[in-house]
Amino acid sequence: MRFDLTDLRLFVNVVQAGTITGGAERTHMTLASASERVRGMEADIGVALLLRDPRGVQPTEAGRTLLHHARAVLLQMEQMQSELGEYGAGLKGHVRLLCNTSALTEHLYEALSGFLTQHPHISVDLEERASHEIVDALRNELGDLGIVSDAVDLAGLEAFTFRQDHLVLVVPRRDALARRRRVALGEVLDREFVGLGGAAPLQELVTRNALRLGRRLAYRVRVRNLEAVCHMVEQGVGVGVVPQAAAARCAKPMAIVSIALTDPWAVRNLMICVRRSDALPANAQLLLRHLLGSS
C-alpha cells in the first residue's frame, strides 16, 4: 500500500465534494488524473473505496476507514509544517517542562518569565503533573526537564535542588491550633478540610497520605487554587494543606496561621530532574542553567 499525501488529500476532497470532478477541482488536478489515482488506490488495496452512481460518489466501509486515517495524517502534517515554520520565523526550539503544583504556582513563573525574556526565540511547553508521573515521563523521554518533590523515587535521573517547599497546615488565626508550631496530619484527621479541586497533584498527595493513616479526609469544599484555599480557611470553612510559600504569601492579607507539618512527606525539597544533563538539547540546557541560577 503506497498512498502519498496527494492521494490522501484527493480522497478527502472527493468525499467532501461528493464527486470525483469536485474532488479533482479542489485538489487542482484534471478529472482524468484524479480518476486514475482513485482507481490506483482501489487496485492497491484490492477493494472499492467509493460507491459510484449518477448523482456522485459515497465512501464504502473501507473508504470511511481510509477517510478517517487520511484526515488524521493530513492534520499531523499541517501541525508539523506549522511547528517547523516557526524555525523559519526565527524560533530556535522548544523545551518540554513538566512540574508539580507547588513548583507551578509558587516558584516557577518569575524564573520562567525571566528565561523567556532573555531567550525570545525559545518556547516552553509547560505542563502540570504529579511528581510520580513526571519522573516516569522523563524516564520514557516524554519531557526534557521536570520539577518534582524529592519524596518520589529519582532512580535513574539526575537531580538538582531547586527550592525548599515544605507543606504546612493553614488554620484561621482564631483557631485553637493557631498557637501550635508543629502538627502531624494524623492529629487533624477529624477536622473538615478545604482542598484543591479536580485531580490536583498536591491534593492527591495529601489524600493519599491520609489513607495511609487509615482515614479519608472530609472535604468541606474544593476550590481552584491555593489562594482560594487560604481564603476559605480564613472564613472558618475548614483547614487546609498548602506549600509554605503560598501560606506566607496569603498570610499577609488574610487572618490565617501556618503550622509546620511534621510528616516526612511534607518536609521536602523541589528538585529539577533530567535523564542526563549532558545529553539535553541545547535549549533545555539553557533553561536548566537559568532555573538553577535563579534558586
DOVOGU-491398 format. One record per residue: z, x, y of N, C-alpha, C in turn; residue in one letter. Coordinates in steps of 0.05 Angstrom, whole numbers, plus 5000, padded with zeros to 4 digits. Each point is the difference from the previous one (the first is absolute). Example, Ala and Ser with C-alpha at 12.3 -4.5 7.8 and 13.67 -1.06 7.14 Angstrom:
// residues 2
{{5156, 5264, 4886}, {5000, 4982, 5024}, {5000, 5018, 5024}, a}
{{4986, 4993, 5021}, {5001, 5016, 5024}, {5014, 4985, 5022}, s}
This chain:
// residues 295
{{5000, 5017, 4976}, {5000, 4983, 5024}, {5000, 5018, 5025}, m}
{{4978, 4998, 5015}, {4998, 5019, 5022}, {4993, 4985, 5026}, r}
{{5018, 4984, 5009}, {4996, 4986, 5025}, {5007, 5018, 5024}, f}
{{4984, 5000, 5021}, {5007, 5015, 5024}, {5010, 4981, 5021}, d}
{{5008, 5010, 5023}, {5012, 4984, 5021}, {4980, 4980, 5011}, l}
{{4974, 5007, 5000}, {4979, 4982, 5009}, {4998, 4976, 4982}, t}
{{5002, 5005, 4973}, {4999, 4979, 4981}, {5023, 4980, 5005}, d}
{{5024, 5011, 5003}, {5024, 4983, 5004}, {4998, 4984, 5026}, l}
{{4991, 5014, 5021}, {4998, 4986, 5026}, {4979, 4978, 4998}, r}
{{4978, 5006, 4987}, {4979, 4980, 4996}, {5010, 4976, 4985}, l}
{{5014, 5005, 4978}, {5010, 4977, 4984}, {5019, 4983, 5015}, f}
{{5018, 5012, 5015}, {5019, 4984, 5017}, {4984, 4983, 5020}, v}
{{4980, 5012, 5013}, {4984, 4986, 5020}, {4984, 4977, 4987}, n}
{{4989, 5005, 4976}, {4985, 4979, 4987}, {5018, 4976, 4994}, v}
{{5023, 5005, 4989}, {5019, 4978, 4994}, {5008, 4985, 5025}, v}
{{5006, 5015, 5021}, {5008, 4988, 5025}, {4978, 4983, 5013}, q}
{{4975, 5010, 4998}, {4978, 4986, 5011}, {4991, 4977, 4983}, a}
{{5004, 5002, 4974}, {4992, 4979, 4982}, {4971, 5002, 4990}, g}
{{4986, 5021, 5010}, {4973, 5005, 4991}, {4995, 5030, 5000}, t}
{{4981, 5008, 4983}, {4994, 5029, 5000}, {4986, 5007, 5026}, i}
{{4984, 4982, 5011}, {4986, 5005, 5025}, {5020, 5005, 5022}, t}
{{5021, 4983, 5002}, {5020, 5004, 5020}, {5016, 5025, 4997}, g}
{{5006, 5007, 4974}, {5015, 5024, 4995}, {4983, 5025, 5007}, g}
{{4974, 4999, 4995}, {4983, 5022, 5007}, {4999, 5004, 5030}, a}
{{4999, 4978, 5015}, {5000, 5003, 5029}, {5025, 5012, 5011}, e}
{{5023, 4991, 4989}, {5026, 5011, 5009}, {5003, 5029, 4993}, r}
{{4987, 5009, 4979}, {5002, 5028, 4991}, {4978, 5017, 5012}, t}
{{4982, 4987, 5015}, {4978, 5014, 5013}, {4981, 5013, 4980}, h}
{{4991, 4984, 4980}, {4980, 5010, 4981}, {4981, 4977, 4995}, m}
{{4977, 5007, 4987}, {4980, 4980, 4994}, {5010, 4982, 4977}, t}
{{4988, 4976, 4998}, {5007, 4982, 4978}, {4993, 5013, 4973}, l}
{{4976, 5013, 4999}, {4992, 5012, 4975}, {5020, 5022, 4991}, a}
{{5009, 5016, 5019}, {5019, 5021, 4993}, {5027, 4989, 4992}, s}
{{5009, 4979, 5014}, {5025, 4987, 4993}, {4999, 4988, 4972}, a}
{{4978, 4986, 4994}, {4997, 4987, 4974}, {5000, 5020, 4978}, s}
{{4986, 5023, 5005}, {4999, 5021, 4979}, {5028, 5011, 4995}, e}
{{5015, 5004, 5022}, {5027, 5011, 4997}, {5018, 4981, 4984}, r}
{{4999, 4974, 5005}, {5016, 4981, 4986}, {4993, 4999, 4971}, v}
{{4974, 5000, 4994}, {4991, 5000, 4972}, {5009, 5026, 4986}, r}
{{4999, 5022, 5014}, {5009, 5025, 4989}, {5030, 5000, 4993}, g}
{{5016, 4988, 5018}, {5029, 4997, 4995}, {5005, 4983, 4975}, m}
{{4985, 4978, 4998}, {5003, 4983, 4976}, {4992, 5014, 4975}, e}
{{4978, 5015, 5001}, {4990, 5014, 4977}, {5020, 5022, 4992}, a}
{{5013, 5012, 5019}, {5018, 5022, 4995}, {5025, 4990, 4984}, d}
{{5011, 4977, 5007}, {5023, 4990, 4986}, {4994, 4981, 4978}, i}
{{4975, 4990, 4998}, {4991, 4984, 4978}, {5007, 4971, 5002}, g}
{{5008, 4990, 5024}, {5006, 4971, 5003}, {4989, 4992, 5028}, v}
{{4996, 4973, 5002}, {4991, 4990, 5026}, {5024, 5000, 5020}, a}
{{4994, 5007, 5024}, {5020, 5000, 5021}, {4997, 4976, 5019}, l}
{{4976, 4988, 5000}, {4994, 4978, 5018}, {4987, 4977, 4984}, l}
{{5008, 4976, 5007}, {4986, 4976, 4991}, {4980, 4992, 5021}, l}
{{4975, 4999, 4993}, {4979, 4995, 5019}, {4989, 4972, 4997}, r}
{{4996, 4986, 5022}, {4987, 4973, 5000}, {4985, 4998, 5027}, d}
{{4984, 4979, 5003}, {4984, 4998, 5025}, {5016, 5000, 5025}, p}
{{5026, 4992, 4999}, {5016, 4999, 5024}, {5012, 5027, 5007}, r}
{{5000, 5020, 4982}, {5012, 5025, 5006}, {5012, 5013, 4975}, g}
{{5022, 5015, 5004}, {5013, 5014, 4978}, {5030, 4996, 5001}, v}
{{5012, 5001, 4977}, {5029, 4999, 4998}, {5009, 5022, 4979}, q}
{{5023, 5012, 5004}, {5008, 5021, 4981}, {5009, 4988, 4974}, p}
{{4994, 5013, 4978}, {5011, 4993, 4974}, {5028, 5010, 4998}, t}
{{5013, 4996, 4977}, {5027, 5011, 4996}, {5000, 5030, 5003}, e}
{{4980, 5013, 4989}, {4997, 5029, 5003}, {4995, 5007, 5029}, a}
{{4984, 4983, 5014}, {4994, 5005, 5028}, {5025, 4997, 5017}, g}
{{5018, 4981, 4994}, {5024, 4997, 5015}, {5019, 5024, 4996}, r}
{{5000, 5011, 4976}, {5016, 5024, 4995}, {4989, 5023, 5016}, t}
{{4974, 5003, 5000}, {4987, 5022, 5016}, {5006, 4995, 5030}, l}
{{4998, 4976, 5009}, {5005, 4994, 5028}, {5028, 5009, 5008}, l}
{{5020, 4993, 4984}, {5027, 5008, 5006}, {5003, 5030, 5003}, h}
{{4989, 5015, 4980}, {5003, 5029, 5001}, {4983, 5012, 5022}, h}
{{4976, 4989, 5005}, {4983, 5010, 5021}, {5014, 4998, 5027}, a}
{{5012, 4977, 5005}, {5014, 4997, 5026}, {5023, 5020, 5002}, r}
{{5015, 5005, 4979}, {5022, 5019, 5000}, {4990, 5028, 5006}, a}
{{4978, 5008, 4986}, {4989, 5027, 5004}, {4990, 5004, 5029}, v}
{{4986, 4980, 5010}, {4989, 5002, 5027}, {5022, 5001, 5021}, l}
{{5022, 4985, 4995}, {5023, 5001, 5018}, {5013, 5028, 5000}, l}
{{5002, 5011, 4976}, {5012, 5027, 4998}, {4982, 5020, 5015}, q}
{{4975, 4997, 4997}, {4981, 5019, 5014}, {5003, 4997, 5030}, m}
{{5003, 4976, 5010}, {5004, 4996, 5029}, {5025, 5013, 5009}, e}
{{5022, 4997, 4985}, {5025, 5012, 5007}, {4998, 5030, 5000}, q}
{{4987, 5011, 4980}, {4996, 5029, 4998}, {4985, 5010, 5024}, m}
{{4978, 4987, 5007}, {4984, 5008, 5023}, {5015, 4998, 5026}, q}
{{5017, 4979, 5002}, {5016, 4998, 5024}, {5020, 5022, 5003}, s}
{{5014, 5007, 4978}, {5019, 5022, 5001}, {4986, 5027, 5005}, e}
{{4978, 5005, 4987}, {4986, 5025, 5004}, {4989, 5001, 5028}, l}
{{4992, 4977, 5011}, {4990, 4999, 5027}, {5021, 5009, 5020}, g}
{{5025, 4996, 4994}, {5022, 5009, 5018}, {4999, 5030, 5003}, e}
{{4992, 5014, 4979}, {4998, 5029, 5003}, {4979, 5008, 5020}, y}
{{4977, 4985, 4999}, {4979, 5006, 5019}, {5008, 4993, 5028}, g}
{{5019, 4981, 5003}, {5009, 4992, 5027}, {5022, 5019, 5010}, a}
{{5007, 5020, 4984}, {5020, 5020, 5009}, {5026, 4999, 4985}, g}
{{5004, 4980, 4983}, {5025, 4999, 4984}, {4998, 5020, 4978}, l}
{{5020, 5017, 4998}, {4999, 5022, 4981}, {5013, 4994, 4973}, k}
{{5016, 4979, 4998}, {5011, 4994, 4974}, {5023, 4980, 5000}, g}
{{5009, 4993, 4977}, {5022, 4981, 4996}, {5023, 5013, 4985}, h}
{{5024, 4990, 5005}, {5023, 5008, 4984}, {5013, 4975, 4990}, v}
{{5006, 5000, 4974}, {5014, 4976, 4988}, {5029, 5006, 4998}, r}
{{5016, 4985, 5016}, {5029, 5004, 5002}, {5014, 4975, 4990}, l}
{{5018, 5004, 4980}, {5016, 4979, 4989}, {5029, 5005, 5008}, l}
{{5014, 4978, 5008}, {5028, 5005, 5008}, {5017, 4976, 4994}, c}
{{5026, 5005, 4997}, {5019, 4977, 4995}, {5007, 4986, 5025}, n}
{{5016, 4979, 4998}, {5006, 4983, 5023}, {5014, 5016, 5022}, t}
{{5020, 5016, 4993}, {5016, 5014, 5019}, {4983, 5019, 5016}, s}
{{4983, 5015, 4986}, {4983, 5019, 5014}, {4981, 4986, 5019}, a}
{{4989, 4978, 4991}, {4981, 4986, 5017}, {5013, 4988, 5025}, l}
{{5023, 4987, 4997}, {5011, 4985, 5022}, {5017, 5017, 5019}, t}
{{5011, 5022, 4990}, {5020, 5014, 5017}, {4992, 5029, 5008}, e}
{{4982, 5012, 4985}, {4996, 5029, 5005}, {4971, 5008, 5004}, h}
{{4981, 4984, 4992}, {4973, 5010, 4997}, {4982, 4995, 5025}, l}
{{5004, 4978, 5014}, {4980, 4992, 5020}, {4997, 5021, 5022}, y}
{{5023, 5010, 5010}, {4998, 5020, 5021}, {4986, 5025, 4991}, e}
{{5008, 5010, 4977}, {4988, 5025, 4990}, {4971, 4996, 4994}, a}
{{4993, 4976, 4989}, {4972, 4995, 4993}, {4982, 4996, 5024}, l}
{{5011, 4987, 5020}, {4984, 4996, 5025}, {4995, 5026, 5014}, s}
{{5019, 5019, 4998}, {4995, 5026, 5012}, {4978, 5015, 4985}, g}
{{4999, 4998, 4974}, {4979, 5013, 4984}, {4973, 4988, 5007}, f}
{{4998, 4974, 5001}, {4974, 4987, 5006}, {4991, 5006, 5028}, l}
{{5018, 5004, 5019}, {4992, 5008, 5027}, {4989, 5028, 5000}, t}
{{5013, 5018, 4985}, {4991, 5027, 4999}, {4974, 5004, 4984}, q}
{{4995, 4982, 4981}, {4977, 5002, 4982}, {4983, 4974, 5001}, h}
{{4986, 4996, 5022}, {4985, 4975, 5003}, {4978, 4995, 4979}, p}
{{4992, 5021, 4985}, {4979, 4997, 4981}, {5010, 4995, 4971}, h}
{{5025, 4996, 4998}, {5012, 4995, 4973}, {5013, 4972, 5001}, i}
{{4995, 4984, 4979}, {5013, 4974, 4997}, {5019, 5001, 4977}, s}
{{5020, 4983, 5001}, {5021, 4999, 4979}, {5001, 4972, 4989}, v}
{{4998, 4998, 4973}, {5004, 4975, 4986}, {5029, 4999, 4992}, d}
{{5015, 4982, 5013}, {5029, 4999, 4996}, {5007, 4975, 4984}, l}
{{5016, 5004, 4979}, {5007, 4978, 4982}, {5029, 5001, 4993}, e}
{{5014, 4977, 5002}, {5028, 4999, 4993}, {5003, 4993, 4970}, e}
{{5016, 5015, 4986}, {5005, 4995, 4971}, {5028, 5009, 4994}, r}
{{5010, 4991, 4977}, {5026, 5009, 4990}, {4998, 5029, 4992}, a}
{{5022, 5015, 5002}, {4999, 5029, 4995}, {4990, 5006, 4972}, s}
{{5009, 4985, 4980}, {4992, 5006, 4972}, {4970, 4995, 4996}, h}
{{4989, 4981, 5015}, {4971, 4995, 4999}, {4984, 5022, 5013}, e}
{{5012, 5012, 5021}, {4986, 5021, 5015}, {4997, 5025, 4983}, i}
{{5022, 5008, 4986}, {4997, 5024, 4984}, {4981, 4996, 4977}, v}
{{4999, 4977, 4989}, {4980, 4994, 4979}, {4972, 5002, 5011}, d}
{{4996, 4989, 5024}, {4973, 5001, 5012}, {4992, 5028, 5005}, a}
{{5018, 5017, 5010}, {4993, 5028, 5006}, {4993, 5015, 4974}, l}
{{5015, 4995, 4979}, {4994, 5013, 4975}, {4973, 4992, 4989}, r}
{{4991, 4976, 5007}, {4974, 4990, 4991}, {4978, 5005, 5021}, n}
{{5006, 5016, 5020}, {4981, 5008, 5021}, {4990, 4975, 5016}, e}
{{5018, 4981, 5005}, {4993, 4976, 5015}, {5011, 5002, 5029}, l}
{{5007, 5023, 5008}, {5010, 5005, 5027}, {5001, 5029, 5005}, g}
{{5001, 5008, 5026}, {5002, 5028, 5007}, {5029, 5009, 5004}, d}
{{5014, 4984, 5017}, {5028, 5006, 5006}, {5017, 4975, 4994}, l}
{{5025, 5004, 4993}, {5018, 4978, 4997}, {5027, 5006, 5013}, g}
{{5013, 4980, 5011}, {5027, 5004, 5011}, {5018, 4981, 4984}, i}
{{5020, 5011, 4986}, {5016, 4985, 4981}, {5029, 5008, 5003}, v}
{{5017, 4984, 4988}, {5028, 5007, 4997}, {5003, 5021, 4979}, s}
{{5020, 5018, 5004}, {5004, 5021, 4979}, {5014, 4989, 4976}, d}
{{5006, 4974, 5000}, {5012, 4987, 4976}, {4980, 4997, 4977}, a}
{{4974, 5002, 5005}, {4981, 4996, 4979}, {4994, 5027, 4987}, v}
{{4988, 4998, 4976}, {4993, 5024, 4985}, {4975, 5013, 5013}, d}
{{5004, 5025, 5009}, {4978, 5014, 5014}, {4987, 5021, 4982}, l}
{{5005, 4998, 4974}, {4989, 5020, 4981}, {4970, 5001, 5002}, a}
{{4990, 5025, 5001}, {4971, 5004, 5002}, {4988, 4999, 5028}, g}
{{5018, 4996, 5020}, {4991, 4999, 5027}, {5014, 5021, 5017}, l}
{{4987, 5009, 5021}, {5014, 5017, 5020}, {5013, 4981, 5020}, e}
{{5024, 5007, 5008}, {5014, 4982, 5019}, {5013, 5016, 5023}, a}
{{4999, 4989, 5024}, {5010, 5012, 5024}, {5018, 4980, 5014}, f}
{{5023, 5008, 5010}, {5018, 4982, 5013}, {4988, 4991, 5027}, t}
{{4999, 4974, 5005}, {4989, 4989, 5024}, {5022, 4990, 5019}, f}
{{5017, 4983, 4991}, {5022, 4989, 5016}, {5023, 4992, 4982}, r}
{{5025, 5000, 5011}, {5022, 4987, 4986}, {4997, 4970, 5005}, q}
{{5006, 4985, 4979}, {4996, 4971, 5002}, {5020, 4985, 4983}, d}
{{5026, 5004, 5007}, {5021, 4987, 4985}, {5000, 4970, 5007}, h}
{{5006, 4984, 4980}, {5002, 4971, 5004}, {5029, 4992, 5006}, l}
{{5002, 4980, 5017}, {5027, 4991, 5009}, {5001, 4969, 4997}, v}
{{5024, 4990, 4999}, {5005, 4972, 5001}, {5005, 4992, 5029}, l}
{{4986, 4980, 5010}, {5005, 4990, 5027}, {5014, 4974, 4999}, v}
{{5021, 4997, 5017}, {5016, 4976, 5001}, {5004, 4993, 5030}, v}
{{5007, 4975, 5006}, {5006, 4993, 5027}, {5025, 5016, 5010}, p}
{{5000, 5005, 5026}, {5022, 5016, 5011}, {5027, 4987, 4996}, r}
{{5001, 4974, 4997}, {5025, 4986, 4996}, {5008, 4997, 4971}, r}
{{4983, 5011, 4982}, {5005, 4997, 4971}, {5024, 5015, 4991}, d}
{{5014, 4991, 4979}, {5023, 5013, 4989}, {4994, 5028, 4991}, a}
{{4975, 5005, 4992}, {4992, 5027, 4990}, {4994, 5020, 5023}, l}
{{4998, 4990, 5024}, {4990, 5016, 5022}, {5016, 5026, 5005}, a}
{{5025, 5000, 4991}, {5017, 5024, 5005}, {4997, 5020, 4978}, r}
{{4986, 4993, 4979}, {4996, 5019, 4977}, {4979, 5020, 5008}, r}
{{5002, 5025, 4990}, {4981, 5020, 5005}, {4981, 5003, 4976}, r}
{{5010, 4993, 4976}, {4984, 5003, 4976}, {5005, 4976, 4982}, r}
{{4980, 4993, 4985}, {5002, 4977, 4981}, {4980, 5003, 4978}, v}
{{5006, 4991, 4977}, {4981, 4999, 4977}, {4987, 4973, 4998}, a}
{{4976, 4999, 4991}, {4987, 4974, 4997}, {5016, 4981, 4983}, l}
{{5012, 5011, 4979}, {5016, 4983, 4982}, {5022, 4985, 5013}, g}
{{5010, 5010, 5023}, {5021, 4987, 5015}, {4991, 4975, 5015}, e}
{{4975, 4997, 5004}, {4990, 4979, 5018}, {4981, 4981, 4985}, v}
{{5000, 5001, 4974}, {4981, 4983, 4985}, {5007, 4970, 5002}, l}
{{5024, 4994, 5008}, {5007, 4971, 5004}, {4991, 4990, 5027}, d}
{{4990, 5017, 5017}, {4991, 4992, 5027}, {4972, 4989, 4999}, r}
{{4992, 4984, 5020}, {4973, 4991, 5003}, {4984, 5021, 5015}, e}
{{4975, 5004, 4992}, {4984, 5022, 5012}, {4977, 4989, 5016}, f}
{{4992, 5017, 5020}, {4975, 4997, 5014}, {4981, 5021, 4990}, v}
{{4976, 4993, 4991}, {4982, 5020, 4989}, {4973, 4999, 5011}, g}
{{4983, 5018, 4992}, {4972, 5001, 5007}, {4984, 4981, 4982}, l}
{{4980, 4987, 5010}, {4984, 4982, 4984}, {4979, 5013, 4985}, g}
{{4985, 4984, 4984}, {4978, 5011, 4985}, {5009, 5019, 4978}, g}
{{4984, 5020, 4996}, {5007, 5021, 4980}, {5007, 5026, 5013}, a}
{{5016, 4999, 5021}, {5007, 5023, 5015}, {5014, 5021, 4982}, a}
{{4990, 5024, 4998}, {5011, 5020, 4982}, {5030, 5005, 5005}, p}
{{5009, 5000, 5025}, {5028, 5005, 5006}, {5017, 4978, 4987}, l}
{{4991, 4975, 5003}, {5016, 4978, 4989}, {5000, 5000, 4970}, q}
{{4978, 5008, 4988}, {4999, 5003, 4971}, {5020, 5021, 4990}, e}
{{5003, 5021, 5016}, {5019, 5021, 4992}, {5028, 4989, 5000}, l}
{{5008, 4986, 5021}, {5027, 4989, 5002}, {5004, 4979, 4978}, v}
{{4981, 4983, 4996}, {5002, 4979, 4979}, {5003, 5013, 4972}, t}
{{4984, 5020, 4995}, {5001, 5014, 4974}, {5027, 5012, 4995}, r}
{{5012, 5012, 5020}, {5026, 5013, 4996}, {5022, 4980, 4998}, n}
{{4997, 4977, 5012}, {5020, 4979, 4996}, {4999, 4990, 4971}, a}
{{4976, 4997, 4990}, {4997, 4991, 4972}, {5012, 5021, 4981}, l}
{{4999, 5025, 5006}, {5012, 5021, 4983}, {5030, 4997, 4999}, r}
{{5011, 4987, 5021}, {5029, 4995, 5001}, {5006, 4973, 4988}, l}
{{4980, 4987, 4989}, {5004, 4975, 4986}, {5000, 4975, 5018}, g}
{{4991, 5003, 5024}, {5000, 4978, 5019}, {4973, 4996, 5013}, r}
{{4995, 4975, 5007}, {4975, 4993, 5015}, {5008, 4994, 5029}, r}
{{4988, 5013, 5019}, {5007, 4995, 5028}, {4994, 4972, 5009}, l}
{{5017, 4989, 5016}, {4996, 4973, 5011}, {4987, 5004, 5028}, a}
{{4974, 4996, 5002}, {4987, 5003, 5026}, {5001, 4973, 5015}, y}
{{5012, 5001, 5023}, {5001, 4976, 5017}, {4973, 4996, 5013}, r}
{{4988, 5022, 5008}, {4974, 4998, 5013}, {4985, 5026, 4996}, v}
{{4974, 4999, 4999}, {4983, 5024, 5000}, {4982, 5000, 5024}, r}
{{4998, 5022, 5014}, {4985, 5002, 5025}, {4979, 5022, 4998}, v}
{{4985, 5004, 5021}, {4976, 5016, 4998}, {5005, 5030, 5005}, r}
{{5020, 5007, 5016}, {5004, 5028, 5007}, {5029, 5007, 5003}, n}
{{5006, 5026, 5003}, {5028, 5009, 5001}, {5014, 4991, 5025}, l}
{{4986, 4998, 5022}, {5013, 4990, 5024}, {5009, 4971, 4997}, e}
{{4984, 4984, 4986}, {5007, 4972, 4995}, {5024, 4999, 4981}, a}
{{5002, 5018, 4980}, {5023, 5001, 4983}, {5025, 5004, 5017}, v}
{{5000, 5020, 5018}, {5023, 5006, 5016}, {5007, 4977, 5019}, c}
{{4980, 4987, 5010}, {5005, 4977, 5018}, {5013, 4977, 4985}, h}
{{4991, 4994, 4976}, {5013, 4979, 4984}, {5028, 5007, 4992}, m}
{{5005, 5026, 4995}, {5027, 5009, 4994}, {5018, 4996, 5024}, v}
{{4990, 5007, 5023}, {5015, 4996, 5025}, {5009, 4971, 5004}, e}
{{4983, 4982, 4991}, {5006, 4972, 5003}, {5019, 4989, 4979}, q}
{{5008, 5018, 4981}, {5019, 4992, 4980}, {4988, 4986, 4976}, g}
{{4974, 5003, 4996}, {4987, 4987, 4978}, {5007, 5014, 4973}, v}
{{5004, 5026, 5001}, {5006, 5015, 4976}, {5002, 5029, 5007}, g}
{{5002, 5017, 4979}, {5000, 5029, 5004}, {4973, 5010, 4990}, v}
{{4993, 5025, 5007}, {4974, 5011, 4992}, {5002, 5029, 4995}, g}
{{4980, 5011, 4985}, {4998, 5028, 4995}, {4974, 5010, 5013}, v}
{{5003, 5020, 5018}, {4977, 5010, 5015}, {5003, 5030, 5003}, v}
{{4979, 5015, 5007}, {5002, 5028, 5004}, {5018, 5006, 5024}, p}
{{5014, 5022, 4999}, {5019, 5008, 5022}, {4986, 5001, 5027}, q}
{{4975, 5010, 5000}, {4985, 5002, 5025}, {4996, 4972, 5012}, a}
{{4993, 4980, 4984}, {4996, 4973, 5010}, {5026, 4988, 5010}, a}
{{5022, 5005, 4985}, {5026, 4989, 5009}, {5008, 5012, 5026}, a}
{{4996, 5026, 5004}, {5007, 5013, 5025}, {4984, 4989, 5023}, a}
{{4974, 4996, 4996}, {4983, 4989, 5021}, {5008, 4972, 5007}, r}
{{5005, 4983, 4980}, {5007, 4972, 5006}, {5028, 4996, 5010}, c}
{{5018, 5020, 4994}, {5028, 4997, 5009}, {5002, 5001, 5031}, a}
{{4981, 5012, 5013}, {5001, 5003, 5029}, {4999, 4972, 5014}, k}
{{4980, 4983, 4993}, {4999, 4974, 5013}, {5015, 4978, 4985}, p}
{{5009, 5006, 4976}, {5012, 4978, 4983}, {5029, 5006, 4993}, m}
{{5015, 4979, 4995}, {5028, 5003, 4993}, {5003, 5003, 4970}, a}
{{4991, 5023, 4989}, {5002, 5005, 4972}, {5013, 5027, 4996}, i}
{{5010, 5005, 4976}, {5012, 5025, 4992}, {4988, 5009, 4974}, v}
{{4995, 5026, 4998}, {4989, 5011, 4975}, {5021, 5014, 4985}, s}
{{5000, 4997, 4973}, {5020, 5012, 4983}, {4985, 5016, 4978}, i}
{{5007, 5025, 4997}, {4986, 5017, 4980}, {5004, 4989, 4972}, a}
{{4978, 4998, 4985}, {5002, 4993, 4972}, {5005, 5025, 4983}, l}
{{5019, 4998, 4982}, {5008, 5023, 4984}, {4983, 5003, 4975}, t}
{{4984, 4980, 4993}, {4984, 5001, 4976}, {4981, 5023, 5001}, d}
{{4997, 5015, 4978}, {4982, 5023, 5000}, {4971, 4994, 5009}, p}
{{4990, 4976, 4991}, {4973, 4993, 5007}, {4996, 4995, 5030}, w}
{{5022, 4996, 5015}, {4999, 4994, 5029}, {5002, 5026, 5016}, a}
{{5008, 5022, 4988}, {5003, 5025, 5015}, {4976, 5017, 4993}, v}
{{4980, 5000, 5017}, {4974, 5011, 4992}, {4986, 5014, 5023}, r}
{{4980, 5014, 4993}, {4981, 5012, 5019}, {4973, 4989, 4995}, n}
{{4984, 4999, 5021}, {4972, 4994, 4997}, {4984, 5025, 4996}, l}
{{4983, 5000, 4980}, {4985, 5024, 4992}, {4970, 4995, 5003}, m}
{{4986, 5020, 5011}, {4971, 4999, 4999}, {4992, 5014, 4974}, i}
{{4984, 4986, 4984}, {4992, 5012, 4974}, {4970, 5000, 4997}, c}
{{4990, 5019, 4985}, {4972, 5004, 4995}, {4997, 5010, 4972}, v}
{{4976, 4998, 4989}, {4996, 5012, 4973}, {5000, 5030, 5002}, r}
{{4984, 5011, 5017}, {5000, 5029, 5005}, {4992, 5005, 5029}, r}
{{5017, 5012, 5015}, {4995, 5003, 5029}, {4976, 5019, 5004}, s}
{{4996, 5020, 4982}, {4977, 5018, 5004}, {4974, 4988, 4992}, d}
{{5000, 4976, 4987}, {4976, 4987, 4992}, {4993, 4976, 5017}, a}
{{5017, 4995, 5021}, {4995, 4977, 5017}, {4974, 5004, 5016}, l}
{{4986, 4978, 5006}, {4978, 5002, 5019}, {5010, 5011, 5027}, p}
{{4983, 5012, 5015}, {5008, 5013, 5025}, {5014, 4980, 5019}, a}
{{4989, 4976, 5002}, {5012, 4981, 5018}, {5028, 4992, 4992}, n}
{{5004, 4997, 4973}, {5027, 4994, 4990}, {5019, 5023, 5005}, a}
{{4991, 5024, 4998}, {5017, 5023, 5006}, {5008, 5000, 5029}, q}
{{4982, 4993, 5018}, {5007, 4998, 5028}, {5022, 4979, 5004}, l}
{{4998, 4977, 4988}, {5020, 4979, 5003}, {5026, 5009, 4988}, l}
{{5000, 5013, 4977}, {5025, 5010, 4988}, {5014, 5019, 5018}, l}
{{4986, 5019, 5012}, {5012, 5019, 5018}, {5011, 4986, 5025}, r}
{{4985, 4980, 5009}, {5010, 4986, 5024}, {5025, 4984, 4994}, h}
{{5001, 4987, 4978}, {5024, 4984, 4993}, {5024, 5018, 4996}, l}
{{4997, 5022, 4987}, {5022, 5019, 4995}, {5009, 5012, 5027}, l}
{{4981, 5005, 5017}, {5007, 5011, 5026}, {5015, 4981, 5018}, g}
{{4997, 4974, 4995}, {5013, 4979, 5016}, {5027, 4993, 4990}, s}
{{5008, 5013, 4977}, {5026, 4993, 4987}, {5023, 5009, 5017}, s}
